[in-house]
Amino acid sequence: MRFGSAVRASFRLLHHPREGIERVRGRIDTRRDKGELATVGCSLSEHYAVVEDWAPVLHKAIDAPWPCQESEEFGKVWDATVSGLTAAGLRVGLASYRGWNDGDRAEAEAIWCLIAHLQPATVVETGVAHGVTSRVILEGLRRNGNGHLWSVDLPAIDAALHHEIGVAVPEALRSRWTYVEGTSRQRLPALARRLQRIDLFVHDSLHTARNTNFELDTVWPTLPPGGAAVVDDINRNLGFGRFIGQVGPGAWVAARHITGDGLWGTAIKARPEPGSRSGAQARPKQDAMRLRDRRHERIED
């Protein structure tokens, strides 16, 4: 880190000590996650049962028609987002935000389709950076004519990057957007209580098992039957698999990023079975059971 960046970072840590504690804890958790990953005993693609052709699998999971007619519109939104960032002199893609990546195209397309088919009124994401995924979500909500996005985001420790936060989101989309500054541990529980129902959740903040499971555990009870949670970079830790094994969702899918070697996953909350008592959830589908039976023993924090 250059001297100027180090000074700005020290200034922020001094004035936001709780954030500083979480950043330090995040580094400790990251080292722990690497140790856990080393014990898996197989490739993460096999561990997470990654599917190459994720789109039909995801559409089947949400009872949406396939082939999907939304891909063409998504392509237009994606191209406009990338060209807008490029025109602003910003690099797009891997390590484009001081070492962090912009949203991946495959994951963004999955989110676009979920918004088109689930018609969510309330969307919550964690992590913003340039706001590529935020832009895709907001474009989808505008196309639906309904819905609002809340983004919980801990800004980069270097204040020189703060002007780039959400730069991909044009002014015309911001009436549907609420930016909530702070760590998800600070902000997400209160937000979930206030909203009471979250139709779609996107995790793209600190990718540690502790943080991933905290966010999913916080939000999952607020998801309605058929609601979805999208988790980026599930290859960074075992949190997503552990969560799947615990809650037994109606369906789930793991897929690979288009750029880089990362993985992302989506869990769909089970719908009540026909004739079941009110509030009862459907049994998890066979694919979720298969993952739970593999290496997903409980590891206490």
N, C-alpha and C positions, 0 to 999 in steps of 0.2 A: 504494500500500500504506500503510495506517495505521501510525502510529508503533509501537504495540504489536506489530502483525504484523511490522514490520521488525525490531524487537528480537529477537523469537522466531526469525525466519528467520536473522538473523545468528548467534544462539547455536547453531542447528543446524549451520550451515555451518562454524562454528569447531570444533565437536566431530566433524564428519563431513566432513573435507576431500575424500575421494574422491567422495562424493556431490556436493559442491559443484563439483568439476571436471566431473562428468558433466552437471550442470544447465547449466553455462556452455557446454559442448560442445553440448548440446541446442539452446540458443538459436542458436548458430552454424550448426548443421545445419539448423535450421528456416529460416533466411534463405537458405541454399543451396538447400533444397528449393523455396522459392518461385521462385527464379530458374530452376530446372529446369522447374517446372510452366509457366512463362511461355513455354517453347519448344515445348510440345506441339503447338500448331497446330490443335487441334480441342477440342471440349468434352470434359471428363473422362468424361461418360457415354458418349460415342462411343469415346473412347480405351480405356475399360475394357469396352466392349460390354455396358453395363448392361441387364439384363432386368427388365421391370416385374413380371412374374408369376414370381418366383423359385422359389416352392415346388415346382411340378412339375419344374422343371429340376433342382433340388437332389436331389429324391427319385429321379429317373432316374439321376443321377450316382452315387448310392450303392445303386442297385438295390433301392430301397424302394417299397412299394406307394403308389399315388396314385389317388384322394384318400386323404389321411392321416387316421387316426382320432385323432391326438394333439393336434390343434388345440384341441379343447374343454378338455382337461385343462390345456394350456398357458395358456389364457385364465383359468382359475381361479387358477393360480399367479401369473400376472402381476398380476391384480387384487388378490390378497391382498398381494403385495409392495408395490404402489403405495399401497394403503390403509394398510398398516402404517407406511410412511414418513410418510405424511400425518398419521396419528394421532400420530406422534412429534414433529410440528411441523416436519418437514423438507420443503423443496420438492423436487419430483421433475422430472427432465427436463433441458432445456438449461441449461447454466451453473449447475447446482444445487449443485455442489461447488467453490466458489471459482473459478468460470470453467470447470470441466470438466463434462462431461455425464454423466448416468447412462446405463446401457445402453439401447440402442434396442430397441423392441418387435419389429420385424421380425428383427433380428439375433438377439435372444434366442429367438425362436420357432424360427429355423433351428438354433440350438444345442440347443434342447429336442428337436427332431426327430432331430438327429444322435445325441444320447444315447439316445433311445428305440430307434433302429434299429441303431446300431452297438454298443450295449451296452458302452461303454468301461469298462475296469477302472481306467485311469489317465488323469486329466485334469489338464492344467496350464494356468493362465492367468497373464498378466502384467497388472497393474493391477487395483485393487479399488475404490477410492473408497467409495461407499455400499454396494457389494456387491450391486447389483441382478442383474448377470449371475452372480455367485457363487451367489446364492440360487437362480436358475433351474437352474444346473448341479447344485447339491446336491439340489434337489427331484427332478430327473430321476434322479439316482443312487439316491436313496432309493426312488423308484418302481420302479427296476430291481432293487433289493435287493442292489446290488453297486456297488463303485467308490469312488474317493477323489479329492479335488480338492486340488492344491497351487497356491497363489496367491502369485506373486512380486510384491512391491509396494514401490515407493519412496514412503513417506508424504509427504503435502504438506509443503512447507517450513515452513508455519506450524503449530506444534504445537497451536494452538487447534482445529484441525480433526481431530486424531488420534482423538478420541472418536467421530467419525462413520465411521471406517473400518470397513467390513463391518457397519454397523448394520442392514442389511436382512436379515442372516442370523440366524435365531432359534437359540436354544441347542440345540434338538432336532436341528438339522442339523449341528452343529459337530464331532461325532465323526468325520465323513467329511472334515473340512477341516483342512489344514495351511497356516498363514499364514507365508510366508517373507519377512522384511523385508529390503529392499535393492534395488539396481538389478539389472535382468536381466543386465547385463554382469558383475556380481559373483556373482550367485546361480544363474543359469540353467544355465551349463555344468556345474557340480558336481551340480545336481539332475538334469539329463538323464543324466549318467554314472551316478548312483546308481540312478535308476529304470530305465535301460536301454531301456525301452519306454514310449512315450507314445501313447495311443490317440487322444486329441483334444487339440488345442492351440488356445488363444484368445489372440490378441495384442490387448491394449487398454492398453498402457503408452505411453511416449513415442512419438508418431507422427512420427518422422523416418525417412527412407529408411535411414540408417545403422543405426538401432536396429531397425527392422522387419526388414531383411535379416539383421542379426546374430541376432535371435531365431529367424527361420525357418531360417537355415542351421544353427543349433545344434540345433533340435528335429527338423527334417525327417528326418534319418537314423534317428531313434528311432521314427518312425511306422511301423506295420505296413502292408502293402498294404491299401488301403481305408480307412486312417486319414485324419483330416481336420485341416486347420488353418484357423481362422477369423480374419480380420484386419479389425479395425475401422478406420474412417476412412482407407480407401485413397486417398481424394481429397486427403489432406494431402501426398502425395509420390508418387514413381514406384516406390517399393520393391516393392510387391506385383507390379506388372507386370514389373519386372525379374526378380523371383524366378520367376514363371511362365515367362518366356522361357528361364531357365536350366535349370530342373528338368524342364519338360514333364510336368506332373501328368497323371493319368488323366483328370481333368475339373476344371473350375473354374467358378465363377459369381460375378458381381458384381451387386450390387443396391443400392437406395437406402434410406436410413433413412426411417422413417415420420415422424419429427420432424426438422426441420432439413434441410439440403441435403447431408449427408454420404453417403458410400458405404461399403459393407462388402463383403468378398470371402471366398470359401471355396475352398480347393484340396483336392482329393481325391487321395491317393497312388495311383498305378496299381497294379492287381492283375496278377499274372503271367498271361500269355496261356495258354490251354489248350495243353498239349504243349510249352511252353517249358521251358528248363533252369531248375533251381532257382535262385531269386534274380533271374532276369531279370524286368524290368518291362515292362508293356504299353506299346505306342506311345501317345503322347499323342493324345487325341481331337482332332477337327478344330478345335473352338473354341479349344483351347489353342494349336494351331499358328497359327491366324489372329492371335491376340494377339501371339505371338512374332514374326510377320512384320512387325508394325507398329513404332511408334517405341519400341523397347526396346533400343537399343544399350547396350553395357556402359559404365558410368560408374564409373571406379575411385575408391575412397575415398582 
